[in-house]
Amino acid sequence: MNSNIRNILLVRTDRIGDLVLSLPLLPVLKRNFPEAKISVLVRRYTRELVEGHSCVDEILIYEHEDRIASLWNTLRQIRSRHFDLVIIPYPRLRITTLMFLAGIPIRVGTGYRWYSFFFNRRVFEHRKDAKRHEVEYNLNLLKAIGVDISQPPEFEFNIPKEAERAVEAILAEHSIAGKFAIIHPGSGGSAREWSAEKFSALGDMLHEQLHFSVIVTGSKNERALVEKVSDGMKTHAVNMAGKLSLQALGALCKRAAVFVSNSTGPLHIASIVGTPVVAFYPPIIQCSPTRWGPYTAAKKVFTADNKTCPLCRGGACQSNVCMEQIAVRDVFDAITELVNPNANIEQ
């Protein structure tokens, strides 16, 4: 291990779940390089996931802009920090080239891209095979610099008091005092999706049979889908599409009895704050729960069966039709088992 490493950069410029599943890298780096400054380069909309993190000294923002001036400013920003080490779990040509041009001495990444020659510490693992979890793929990158990764992964997500107070106000505004479930029907385009109709039916069952209040969440771009789910319910649901910051979503999840969703970033937020989760996955290797499943023991995972799909007929998954093979009653029963509420369940 290089004892001269004093300034470290972790790059994760993709999406919410990807950054969440990279968080365990931070405490490992801090333990192995206790005197080093650790910075992260992230998208603006994901920065809340690392704000206040005990291992992060500086947050740098990267946006996918094609303008030469923007890229040049990013390059100057990186160069000015004089990093000794950069780790890029999700390499893309542009960001990898920027790190090379910034002159960072130790550059860690995959050995399987055509531009992997920009890395001088390479790990040869095909993530598309989904043989292990994304958390493990990320941690394995540290083997390239001789770091011990034998300890269990640690997640830290700082939720400030302001976010907790905001959630308290939301719950009070909607008169939610007892148990509630969060339904998150979107995936941000990252996976196949269970239908809005099935989410609505599940919400009704949770309300009528377990006496849960139901909150439906989503990004501002998912407002139409969230409205479809909430309006499709016979019972009342609270529509929170586009109304929560990531930290407020984390605070809301901490209070929830269960979080139900497709494979998506907020699912991983719910997992790391300790909320029991139920998740739906398509029969696609690259989207497999083996790689992208919630990293928690408090979970129930459903993977669609393309063999029973009338469209795919056992072949490659072609659409959301496969997801319709997941039955609402099975999901409800799984939630009941997971949360084990003290309530009489109507059959």
Residue, then its C-alpha position, 0 to 999 in steps of 0.5 A: m500500500n502506498s503510504n504517500i497517498r494523502n489526497i483521494l478522489l472517489v468518482r460516482t457520477d451516475r445515479i442515486g442507487d449507484l452512489v448509495l452502493s458505493l458508500p461503503l468505499l468511504p470508511v474503508l478508505k478512511r481506515n486505511f488512509p486516516e491522514a488523507k483528505i477524501s473528496v467525492l465527485v458526484r452529480r448535483y442531485t445526488r450530493e445530499l447522499v454524501e453531505g455530512h458524511s464523516c469520511v468526506d472532506e469535500i464534495l465536487i459537482y460534475e454535470h454531463e455537459d458537452r460544452i468545452a468550457s464546462l469540461w475545461n472548468t472541471l479539469r482545472q478543478i480536479r487539477s487544482r486539488h492535486f489528488d494522489l489517487v482516484i477511484i472510478p467504479y463507473p467509468r465513462l470515456r469522458i470522465t476517465t479521460l479527465m482524470f488522466l489529463a488531470g495527472i492523478p498518479i494512481r487511477v483505479g478502474t476496470g480493465y475491460r473497457w477499450y479505454s482502460f489504458f487510462f487506468n494504471r491500477r486495473v481490476f478485471e471483473h465483468r459486472k454485466d455477468a452479475k455474479r456478485h453484488e454491486v457493493e462487492y464489485n465496488l469494494n473489490l476495486l480497492k484490492a488494486i491498491g492493496v486495501d483489506i476489504s474483509q470487514p462487513p460493508e458500512f453505510e452512512f447516510n446523514i439525515p439532518k434535523e431539518a429533514e426530520r422536522a419536515v417529515e414530521a410536518i408532512l405526517a401531521e399535515h396528512s394526519i398520519a400517526g400510525k403505521f404507514a407504507i411507502i409505495h414507489p412505483g417508478s424506476g427512473g428508467s433503470a428497470r422494468e416496472w410493475s404496473a400502476e394498477k397492481f401498485s394501486a391494488l396493493g395499496d388498497m390491501l395494505h390500507e384495508q387489511l393491515h390498516f396502514s396509511v399509504i404514501v406514494t413517492g416519486s421524482k418530479n418526473e414521475r408525477a403522472l405515474v404517482e398520480k395514476v397509482s394514488d388516483g387508482m386506489k379506492t382508499h386514500a393515498v398521500n401523493m408525495a411526487g417531487k416533494l421530497s429531498l433525498q434526505a427527507l426521503g431518507a427520514l420518511c423511510k426511517r419512519a415507514a413500516v415498509f417500502v415497496s418498489n421496483s429496482t431503483g435508487p430510493l429502494h437503496i436509501a430505504s435499505i440503508v436506513g433500516t426500513p424493511v423493503v419489498a422489491f421487484y426485478p425483471p428476468i434480465i441478468q444485468c438487472s439481477p437482484t444478485r447485483w442490484g438487490p437491496y443490501t439488507a436482511a429485512k427484504k422480500v425480493f420478487t423476480a419476474d418469471n419470463k417462462t410464464c410471460p405470454l410475450c417472452r415465452g421463456g426468451a429474452c425479456q421484452s417489456n413490462v409484461c413479464m413483471e405482471q406475472i408477480a401477483v398482488r396477493d403474493v406481494f401482500d403476503a410477503i409484506t405481512e410476513l416481513v412486517n409481522p404487524n399485530a393485526n387481523i388479516e382478512q383473507 
